[in-house]
Amino acid sequence: METKIVSCSRGWLDLAKKLIGEGEVVAFHTETVYGLGANAFSDEAVLKVFALKGRPADNPLIVHVHRDYDISSLIDGEPPYAAALRRTFLPGPLTMVYPSTGKVSKYVSCGLDTLAIRVPSSPTAQAFLKAADLPVAAPSANLSKHVSPVTARHVFDDFNGKIPLILDGGACSGGIESTVLDCTGEVPQILREGLVTREMIAQVTGECKVYRARSGEKPKSPGMAYKHYAPRCKTAYFTAEELEKAVACYESEEESGAPCFLCESAVCALLKNYRALDLGGAPEEMARRLYALLRKGERQATLLIGIEPREKEGVMAGVMNRMKRAFGVEHGTEER
């Protein structure tokens, strides 16, 4: 199969609609990361997405719709705060989880009685979803556990010869996946942190909780697996307070390999005599750069050494979530 990277023009949109209708998989740009989309009503198409990615069968998918799509047939009601959140944040990087009516393929939600729905703001995504005019189940367009794609080329690198079409909308401006918000209870609860923060949601709803998964529990949201977003090279991870240890790790690897740091601008300034990839200084900048630099690091380094940013709140909660999972870190433990 030939994989084409194409623009979001009328002819290519017509082809994308045709492919989706025939049960094929099409990759498309969103403001967060590129998605790997299939007809959410089709069992065969949804299972094809799982097979292409090598995705675990218990990791649910998000359904994407255009801004004018009537979701009432897909969800079994919504609390008043959910409607207020839709008005405030959509289209945008917020996925909302509702009680499901079971109209889409049972494989989308992996046996859960809920459905995650997103309305992306990307003009490319909106044009594609409007052309398809049906719910499109779409995880990130990368092989399972690999770094999420923020350019069409990243998608091509993972799926060349495996999918027919990639709708190119340029580099993704957000850089990390959408916030996933459980809207099935009296109070909204964040299942996956992202660019729409707990503080932003609480300004609309008055209260917002953050869910913490328990060991062995079935995932309620994409991206809750322990090791995720991982570069294909050795990794190590240190806090900013462990900089001397990080440098020693770098120098040890330098004897036989090609190490590189991944860190925020303030730490990069302290490591000017070493190879380092600069995440930036502002939270939104670090979110936008993270995946692109993880992919760059895996191409250039035998060992990628992550230095934990000092800021942890707001958008940085989402950045930290992705960064720790990319480096295989959980609750202070490390996989090196």
C-alpha positions in Angstrom: 0.0 0.0 0.0 1.2 3.5 -0.9 0.9 6.0 1.9 0.3 9.6 0.7 0.7 12.8 2.7 -1.8 15.2 1.2 -3.3 18.7 1.7 -6.8 19.3 3.0 -8.2 20.1 -0.4 -11.6 19.2 -1.8 -10.4 16.3 -3.9 -8.4 14.7 -1.0 -11.3 15.2 1.4 -13.6 13.4 -1.0 -11.1 10.5 -1.1 -10.8 10.6 2.7 -14.6 10.3 3.1 -14.7 7.4 0.6 -11.9 5.6 2.5 -13.6 6.0 5.9 -16.9 4.8 4.4 -15.1 1.7 3.1 -13.7 0.8 6.5 -10.2 2.2 5.8 -8.0 4.2 8.3 -7.1 7.8 7.6 -4.6 9.9 9.6 -5.5 13.5 10.2 -4.1 16.6 11.9 -5.6 18.0 15.1 -4.5 20.9 17.3 -3.0 18.4 19.8 -1.5 15.4 18.0 -2.3 13.6 14.7 -5.1 11.1 14.9 -5.5 7.6 13.3 -9.2 7.7 12.3 -11.8 5.0 11.5 -15.6 4.8 11.2 -16.7 4.5 14.9 -19.9 2.6 13.8 -17.8 -0.2 12.2 -16.4 -3.1 14.3 -14.1 -4.0 11.5 -12.7 -0.5 11.1 -12.2 0.1 14.8 -10.4 -3.3 15.2 -8.2 -2.3 12.3 -7.0 0.7 14.3 -6.1 -1.5 17.3 -4.3 -3.9 15.0 -2.3 -1.2 13.1 -1.2 0.5 16.4 -0.6 -2.7 18.3 -2.8 -1.1 20.9 -3.9 -3.1 24.0 -7.6 -4.2 23.7 -8.5 -2.6 27.1 -7.3 0.9 26.1 -10.5 2.9 25.0 -10.6 5.2 22.0 -11.9 8.7 21.6 -14.7 9.5 19.1 -14.1 12.7 17.1 -17.0 14.7 15.6 -17.3 18.1 13.8 -18.7 21.1 15.6 -22.2 20.8 14.2 -22.6 17.0 14.8 -25.6 16.1 17.0 -24.2 13.9 19.7 -27.5 13.3 21.4 -27.9 9.9 19.7 -24.5 8.8 21.1 -24.8 9.8 24.7 -27.4 9.0 27.4 -27.8 12.5 28.7 -25.4 15.0 30.2 -25.3 17.1 33.4 -25.8 20.9 33.1 -22.1 21.6 33.8 -21.2 19.5 30.7 -23.2 21.8 28.5 -21.5 24.8 30.0 -18.1 23.2 29.4 -18.9 22.5 25.8 -19.9 26.1 25.2 -16.7 27.3 26.9 -14.0 25.0 25.5 -15.3 23.4 22.3 -14.1 23.1 19.7 -10.8 22.6 21.5 -8.5 20.2 23.3 -11.0 18.8 25.7 -12.5 15.2 25.5 -15.7 14.7 27.5 -16.8 11.3 28.7 -20.5 10.6 28.8 -22.8 7.6 29.5 -23.0 5.8 26.2 -26.1 4.7 24.2 -24.1 1.9 22.7 -24.6 3.2 19.1 -21.0 3.1 18.1 -18.9 -0.1 17.9 -18.5 -1.9 21.2 -14.8 -2.0 20.7 -14.5 1.8 20.9 -15.0 1.9 24.7 -13.5 -1.6 25.4 -16.4 -2.8 27.3 -17.0 0.3 29.3 -20.6 1.8 29.4 -19.2 5.3 28.6 -18.1 7.1 25.4 -15.4 9.7 25.1 -16.2 12.5 22.6 -14.0 15.3 21.2 -14.5 18.2 18.9 -11.1 19.3 17.7 -10.5 22.9 16.7 -8.0 22.2 13.9 -9.4 23.4 10.6 -8.0 20.2 8.9 -9.8 18.0 11.5 -13.0 20.0 11.1 -12.9 19.8 7.3 -12.2 16.0 7.4 -14.9 15.3 10.1 -17.5 17.5 8.2 -16.7 15.5 5.0 -17.1 12.2 6.8 -20.1 13.3 8.8 -20.0 10.4 11.2 -18.2 9.7 14.5 -14.5 9.0 13.8 -12.7 6.8 16.4 -9.2 8.1 16.6 -6.3 7.4 18.9 -2.9 9.2 18.3 -1.4 8.2 15.0 1.7 6.4 16.4 2.6 2.8 17.1 1.6 1.8 20.6 3.9 3.1 23.3 5.9 5.2 20.8 6.1 9.0 20.9 2.9 10.7 19.7 3.1 12.4 16.3 2.9 16.2 15.9 3.8 16.3 12.2 2.6 14.4 9.2 6.1 13.0 8.8 6.0 11.5 12.3 2.9 9.6 11.2 4.6 8.5 8.0 7.6 7.2 9.9 5.3 4.9 11.9 2.8 3.9 9.2 4.4 4.1 5.8 2.8 1.3 3.7 0.2 0.6 6.3 -2.4 3.3 5.8 -3.5 5.0 2.5 -3.7 8.7 3.5 -2.4 11.3 5.9 -4.2 14.7 5.9 -1.4 17.2 6.6 -2.3 20.3 8.6 1.2 21.2 9.6 2.8 21.0 13.0 0.4 20.6 15.9 0.2 23.7 18.0 -0.9 22.1 21.3 1.7 19.3 21.3 0.1 17.0 23.9 -3.1 15.0 23.8 -6.4 16.5 24.9 -7.6 16.7 28.5 -10.0 13.8 29.2 -12.9 14.7 31.5 -15.4 12.3 33.1 -18.8 14.0 32.9 -20.8 11.1 34.3 -21.0 12.2 37.9 -22.2 15.2 39.8 -18.7 16.7 39.7 -16.4 16.6 36.7 -13.2 14.5 37.1 -10.1 14.7 35.0 -9.0 11.3 33.8 -6.0 12.6 31.7 -4.5 16.0 32.1 -3.9 18.2 29.2 -4.1 21.8 27.9 -7.5 22.5 29.5 -6.5 22.5 33.1 -8.3 21.6 36.3 -8.3 25.3 37.3 -9.9 26.3 33.9 -12.6 23.7 34.3 -13.3 24.7 37.9 -13.8 28.3 36.8 -16.8 27.1 34.8 -18.1 24.3 37.1 -17.1 25.5 40.5 -15.3 22.2 41.3 -13.2 19.7 39.4 -11.5 16.5 40.7 -8.4 14.7 39.3 -8.6 10.9 39.0 -5.6 8.8 40.1 -5.6 5.3 38.7 -5.1 2.4 41.1 -2.7 -0.5 40.3 -4.3 -3.2 38.2 -7.4 -1.1 37.4 -8.9 -1.2 33.9 -8.0 2.1 32.0 -10.9 4.6 32.0 -9.1 6.8 29.5 -6.5 6.6 26.7 -2.9 7.3 27.9 -3.3 5.8 31.4 -1.0 2.9 30.6 2.3 3.1 32.6 4.9 3.3 29.9 3.7 5.4 27.0 5.0 8.1 24.6 8.4 6.4 24.7 11.4 7.2 22.5 13.3 4.3 20.9 16.5 4.7 22.7 17.8 4.2 26.2 16.5 6.8 28.7 17.3 8.1 32.1 15.4 10.6 34.3 16.4 13.0 37.0 15.0 15.9 38.9 16.5 19.3 38.6 18.0 18.8 42.1 19.8 15.7 40.8 21.8 17.6 38.1 25.2 16.3 39.3 23.9 12.7 39.0 22.5 13.5 35.6 25.9 14.9 34.4 27.7 11.8 35.7 25.2 9.6 33.8 25.9 11.7 30.7 29.6 11.4 31.0 29.5 7.7 31.6 27.5 7.1 28.4 29.8 9.5 26.5 32.6 7.0 26.8 31.0 4.7 24.3 27.8 6.4 23.0 26.0 9.6 22.2 24.0 11.0 25.2 21.8 14.0 25.1 19.8 15.9 27.7 16.1 17.0 27.4 15.4 19.9 29.7 13.8 23.3 30.2 15.6 26.4 29.1 16.9 27.4 32.5 18.6 24.0 32.9 19.9 24.0 29.4 21.8 27.2 30.3 23.6 25.3 33.0 24.5 22.5 30.6 25.9 24.6 27.8 29.0 22.4 27.5 26.8 19.3 26.8 24.4 18.3 24.1 20.9 19.3 25.1 17.4 19.7 23.6 15.7 22.8 24.9 12.0 22.3 25.9 11.6 26.0 26.3 10.5 28.1 29.3 6.8 28.6 29.2 4.4 25.7 29.9 2.6 26.0 26.6 6.0 26.0 24.8 7.1 22.9 26.6 3.9 21.1 25.7 4.3 22.1 22.0 7.9 20.9 21.9 7.9 17.8 24.0 7.0 15.1 21.4 9.0 16.6 18.6 12.1 16.7 20.8 11.5 13.1 22.0 11.5 12.0 18.4 14.5 14.1 17.6 16.3 12.7 20.6 15.7 9.1 19.7 17.3 9.7 16.3 20.3 11.5 17.6 21.1 9.9 21.0 22.0 6.5 22.4 20.8 7.7 25.8 18.2 10.5 26.3 18.4 12.0 29.7 15.3 13.8 30.9 15.6 16.5 33.5 12.3 17.1 35.3 10.9 20.7 34.9 10.5 22.7 38.2 7.0 23.9 37.4 4.3 21.2 38.0 0.9 23.0 38.0 -1.6 24.0 35.4 -0.6 23.0 31.8 2.6 21.5 33.3 0.6 18.8 35.0 -0.1 17.4 31.5 3.4 17.9 30.4 4.8 16.1 33.4 2.3 13.3 32.9 3.6 12.7 29.4 7.2 13.2 30.2 7.2 10.8 33.1 5.5 8.1 31.1 7.9 8.7 28.2 10.8 8.0 30.5 9.1 5.1 32.3 8.8 7.0 35.6 6.0 6.5 38.1 5.9 7.5 41.8 9.6 8.2 41.9 10.6 4.9 40.3 12.7 4.8 37.1 13.3 2.5 34.2 16.7 3.3 32.7 
